[in-house]
Amino acid sequence: MKFMLLIVGGDPDLPQPSEAQMGSMLAQFQQIGADLTAQGKLVHSARLRPNAEAKTVKLAGDGKRVIVDGPFTETKEAVGGYYLGDFVSEAEAIEWARRFPPFFHIEVRQVWEM
């Protein structure tokens, strides 16, 4: 079963990493990726560019598509990256999500194959 672990940051209620914590946080992300790879579970992972660089294609009132600068939502929270993994169950995916640094929410979503 494939699950996407979405890394969601920007929540003002979460602790913010200090400069000193940034290096160890990045190392923790790399270790999670290495561990998923070693166990044959990692399908793909990536970090996303900042929200300021996003473009959203929307349907306008006249039925035509328009391109808007920025993300599709007006929120401070944003998906900053993801890990796509092949897990035996949702419970296993959640256990992996618990390993991420405490500065982010990790949204666990099962993938429907297309």
C-alpha positions as CSV (number, residue, x, y, z in Angstrom):
1,M,0.0,0.0,0.0
2,K,1.4,3.3,-1.0
3,F,1.1,6.3,1.4
4,M,2.3,9.9,1.0
5,L,3.8,11.5,4.0
6,L,3.3,15.2,3.4
7,I,5.5,17.5,5.3
8,V,3.4,20.6,6.4
9,G,5.1,23.6,7.9
10,G,4.2,27.1,8.8
11,D,1.8,26.4,11.7
12,P,2.4,29.2,14.2
13,D,1.4,26.8,17.0
14,L,4.4,24.6,16.3
15,P,7.8,25.3,17.7
16,Q,10.2,27.0,15.2
17,P,13.7,25.5,14.7
18,S,16.6,27.6,15.8
19,E,19.6,28.1,13.5
20,A,21.5,25.5,15.5
21,Q,18.6,23.0,15.0
22,M,18.4,23.4,11.3
23,G,21.4,21.3,10.5
24,S,20.3,18.4,12.7
25,M,16.8,18.7,11.3
26,L,18.0,18.3,7.8
27,A,20.2,15.4,8.8
28,Q,17.1,13.8,10.4
29,F,15.2,14.1,7.1
30,Q,18.1,12.5,5.3
31,Q,18.3,9.7,7.8
32,I,14.6,8.9,7.4
33,G,15.1,8.7,3.6
34,A,18.1,6.5,4.1
35,D,16.2,4.2,6.5
36,L,13.2,4.0,4.2
37,T,15.5,3.2,1.3
38,A,17.4,0.5,3.3
39,Q,14.1,-1.2,4.1
40,G,12.9,-1.1,0.5
41,K,10.0,1.2,1.3
42,L,10.9,4.5,-0.3
43,V,9.3,5.1,-3.7
44,H,10.2,8.8,-4.0
45,S,10.8,11.9,-1.9
46,A,11.3,15.6,-2.7
47,R,11.5,19.0,-1.2
48,L,9.2,21.6,-2.8
49,R,10.2,25.2,-3.7
50,P,8.8,28.0,-1.6
51,N,5.1,29.1,-1.8
52,A,6.2,32.4,-3.3
53,E,7.3,30.6,-6.4
54,A,4.0,28.6,-6.8
55,K,1.5,29.1,-9.7
56,T,-2.1,28.0,-9.5
57,V,-4.2,27.3,-12.5
58,K,-7.8,28.2,-11.7
59,L,-11.1,28.1,-13.5
60,A,-12.5,31.6,-13.9
61,G,-16.1,32.6,-14.0
62,D,-16.1,32.6,-17.8
63,G,-15.0,29.0,-17.8
64,K,-11.4,29.8,-18.9
65,R,-8.3,28.8,-17.0
66,V,-6.3,31.6,-15.5
67,I,-2.9,31.5,-13.9
68,V,-2.5,33.0,-10.4
69,D,0.8,33.6,-8.5
70,G,1.0,31.8,-5.3
71,P,-0.4,28.6,-3.7
72,F,-4.0,27.5,-4.1
73,T,-4.9,28.4,-0.5
74,E,-4.7,31.5,1.6
75,T,-3.0,30.0,4.6
76,K,0.3,30.2,6.4
77,E,0.7,26.4,6.4
78,A,2.2,24.8,3.3
79,V,3.4,21.5,2.0
80,G,7.2,21.7,1.9
81,G,8.0,18.2,0.8
82,Y,6.9,14.6,0.8
83,Y,8.0,11.0,1.1
84,L,6.1,8.4,-1.0
85,G,6.5,5.0,0.6
86,D,5.3,1.5,0.1
87,F,4.0,0.3,3.5
88,V,2.2,-2.8,4.7
89,S,-0.5,-0.7,6.4
90,E,-1.6,2.8,7.4
91,A,-0.4,2.0,10.9
92,E,3.1,1.4,9.6
93,A,3.0,4.7,7.6
94,I,1.9,6.6,10.8
95,E,4.8,5.0,12.7
96,W,7.2,6.4,10.1
97,A,5.5,9.8,10.3
98,R,6.2,9.9,14.0
99,R,10.0,10.0,13.3
100,F,9.9,13.4,11.7
101,P,11.1,16.6,13.5
102,P,8.6,18.3,15.8
103,F,8.5,21.5,13.7
104,F,6.1,20.0,11.1
105,H,2.8,18.3,10.8
106,I,3.0,15.1,8.8
107,E,-0.1,14.3,6.8
108,V,-0.5,10.6,6.0
109,R,-2.6,9.9,2.9
110,Q,-3.1,6.6,1.0
111,V,-2.4,6.9,-2.7
112,W,-5.0,5.7,-5.2
113,E,-3.2,4.3,-8.3
114,M,-4.3,5.8,-11.6
